[in-house]
Amino acid sequence: MAEGTVTEELERQIIALAPWHIDVDVTPEISTGSVLEVGDGSDGSEGPEGAGPVRFVRPRKTWDEVLQRIYPNGLEGRRFMECACNCGAYTFWAKEMGAGDCYGFDVRDHWINQAEFLLEHRTFPSDGIKFEVNDLYDLPKAGMEPFDVTMFQGIFYHLPDPITGLKAAADLTSELLIFDTAIRDGMPDGMLALAEESRTQVMSGVYGLNWFPTGPVVLERILRWLGFVEVKLVHWRVNRRGRRGNVGRVRILASRKEGLLAGIQTVSEPRSQTGAELEASEDLESADAEQTQTQANVNTSGGNQLEPDAAAPSISEAFEETDRTLRRLLRYLREANPEPAEELAQEMRRAKRQLRANRELLGEAPDAKDDGSSA
């Protein structure tokens, strides 16, 4: 097949596999971004109906800088795993940096189809790379050997049980975990904030229920609990009062080997960005976080976005906020396991009846619907 014809066929397949999220070189002449003619932060071209918006990013430079600071001589044969790998970009780049066996998985066929296409057609090192559709929660029963380096990015805040999911990856990590996640800002650090998201859009999770960490402290504690001896916050960005509300992103490096991160500087304060700066950011997959957080601003806790200077809610308002959150959790539980869900519903009804009695004692007039029967 003539060279021009080969290039045209590759371009046709790239367009057919859209939408794409990450710019990846296919040959020295073409990349997913050059074919789609998209800029940073723009839509990753049209995809199937219902795929939802997909923002396009070019994070290669940031990725190389992070890895080279830790491994100046490259990965030198280290085994690499990429969780929620999307099109497999970081897996390919790890191989180019000298990684040994590489494994990337994602729960969505859409992304693995892209990864398999790139694996077949890229003119760069690709030996020892494997991709497959897999669920993070199924890792413990897969019987895999540990990986030296694990990429855990853009997945924590899509999970209904994020600590169990993170543990599944951490248990298979022998040296370094690169952890990158969206956060909810404007709430006390040390918590996970409940949210809901689409099950069908390709940039969302598949569970419907998800949790956002409220800052880096809660994540550092979880990572140390998982056995990492060095935990360094290397990136912390927030977007206060932007059109997406109080959102942000953190990147944390976690090592099981003392001294591996000795040359890595930590950050102690968040960098605030305007919405425009955030749009232009080339941070690792920043756009994914922001569009998911947009859903969270609408869906979390009854849709009320907490501002840093917001007035403290009354006891009744706080209860109602918690009640809305528990209702969302209850809906998820009823789908997953009806029996304990019904026990939770009974406890919620008892709590609401007690609240009604307390409000009457305080002279408040409870709403007619607040009779504890609707849980």
Secondary structure, DSSP 4 states (H G I P E B T S, - for coil): --HHHHHHHHHHHHHHT----B--BSSSS-BHHHHHT--TTSB----STT----B-B--HHHHHHHHHHH-TT--TT--EEEET-TT-HHHHHHHHTT-SSEEEEES-HHHHHHHHHHHHH-SS--TTEEEEE--GGGGGGS-PPPEEEEEEES-GGG-SSHHHHHHHHHTTEEEEEEEEEEEE-SS-SS-EEEEE--SSSTTS-SSSEEEEESSHHHHHHHHHHTT-SEEEEEEEEEEEEETTEEEEEEEEEEESSTTTTTTPPP--SPEE--HHHHHH--STTHHHHHHHHHHHHHHGGGGPPPPTTPPPPPHHHHHHHHHHHHHHHHHHHHHH-HHHHHHHHHHHHHHHHHHHHHHHHTT----TT-SS---
